[in-house]
Amino acid sequence: MATPDFIRTIRATAGQQLLWLPGVTAVVFDDDGRVLLGRRADTGKWAVIAGMTDPGEQPAACAVREVYEETGVRCVAERVVLVQALTPTTYPNGDICQFMDITIRCRAVGGEARVNDDESLEVGWFDVDALPELTEHGLFRIKQALSDEPTWFDPMT
């Protein structure tokens, strides 16, 4: 996954210290109720589509952009299904980031699922009862996107 220029600029002065960043996850469904997944180039694992918002970019616009950039699928954002602060991640180069994830349910409206950049090894549509191995993170987001429940927030302790 390429590091955005604005993060490179911040890292030039901040070093590898923890950066608190906005992230968006897009759970995309087609008209048959299948979910769009990509097999990530950095981990080799299947995942829901996700990315980082650009400065000033709205979360829904980010979801639509990331889906197209990574998969070639055109979609529209329907609703926010989850908001959650994720645990910090330390990357192989030592950089530390923590994301505030906004998960958005999206509906495919065009395009054809394909590997559309260097962030994915494979892209495909999956029936929700026949998903490849996913992290709990991904499974929970799909579950929330399928429900008609209000936006999920991590319970306060």
Secondary structure, DSSP 8 states (H G I E B T S, - for coil): ----HHHHHHHHHHTTS-EEEEEEEEEEE-TTS-EEEEEETTT--EE-EEEE--TT--HHHHHHHHHHHHH-EEEEEEEEEEEEE---EE-TTS-EEEEEEEEEEEEEEEE-----STTEEEEEEE-TTS-----HHHHHHHHHHHS----EE----
